[in-house]
Amino acid sequence: MNRRLALLTLPLLLVLATACTTDPEAPRPAGQGTVAARPSPFEGCADLTEGPAGPGDDEATGDPLPELTLTCFTGGTPVALRNIRGPAVVNIWASWCPPCRKELPAFQRLHERADGQLRVIGVNSRDSREGAQSIGEDFGVRFPMLVDQGEAVQRALRRNAVPLTVFVDARGGVRHIDSSGALDDARLAELVGQHLGLTVRA
């Protein structure tokens, strides 16, 4: 009887011993546990609130950006919108929005052409981290990205659509909010010239 009981309990003891000695750092099979986070494709946000304001410091300004603090996609640093140094173009988007995906490459090109004249900043709205990450990787989007899971920026601006593009002057005032749909290079350059007084090649 005792021998039979020992034979029955041996497999259970082996299972328990294996569970206790499993290396917690060992890679998990696909689909189990937390998948290791990939490096963020976006630039950090450290310099968004630093440095001198750009051209137009003495010009009249519009209403300030909403008094909100968002988290940087890269590193998780909190960024107060009202402390962002302009001039800046802020693009509010989501990976599930086709017009957003269509226009993001134009914002990346604006970021590359701006040459220190202005900042291009993204706000990923009501989206999954995986969705935003994939778009950044697939579309080569590198400009700094903030996260707004609750659409707080849209509510504060009294707009409920994406994409939404906000043109901010050197003193942090909102000069224009565009909700006309996907913007291309030429239209972006035109809006930057019209509302921020800057010339960027299309």
Helices and strands as residue ranges (DSSP letters): H 2-21, G 46-49, E 63-64, E 69-72, E 78-80, G 81-83, E 88-93, H 98-113, E 119-125, H 129-139, E 145-148, H 152-157, E 164-168, E 173-178, H 185-196
